[in-house]
């Protein structure tokens, strides 16, 4: 946290399929005390249980920093997102559960990603996308207009997510993110025969 020194928001992931157990709530408080701005919690967004809503309300009342991370393999419906939003979370995110399976863009098309982001925004939530994203996925996920996009494998040598991030890989992703999207079609006269 000293390296960031408040210049950028920092997030940390707590757990998957979270409930308010004593050890989990202690870890949540430790992250907040460490200065983390957002705590990401993996949830089953397609089948939202009452116990999850109760747990999310409890920590959201403590400090509004929770981002619910839903599985792209079973993406939440509008009603699921609305129920999660009513618990007091500040954000919603899609990520892949299987880290060796298909990427986010292989599981969901751009229209589905855009719809997810738009529903989240309508409900006043921050929106994020992640899930085995590669540099070539950047133009697709940028079209969603999500508030943030998460990368891990793309930042590591040979895409090995357990490795340390490589400066050259970070530079490639950063350059792709900075590249402007061309969403208009070329003028007919400029097409190459």
Buried (B, 14 or more C-beta within 10 A) or exposed (E): EEEEEEEEEBBBBBBEEBBBEEEBBEBBBEBBEEEBBBBBBBBBBEEBEEEBBEBBBBBBEBEEBBBBBBBBBBBBEEEBBBBBBEBBBBBBBBBBBEEEEBBBBEBBEBEBBBBBBBBBBEBEBBBBBBBBBBBEBBBBBBBBEBBBBBBBBBBBEEEEBEBEBBEEBBEBBEEBEEEEEEEEEEEEEEEEE
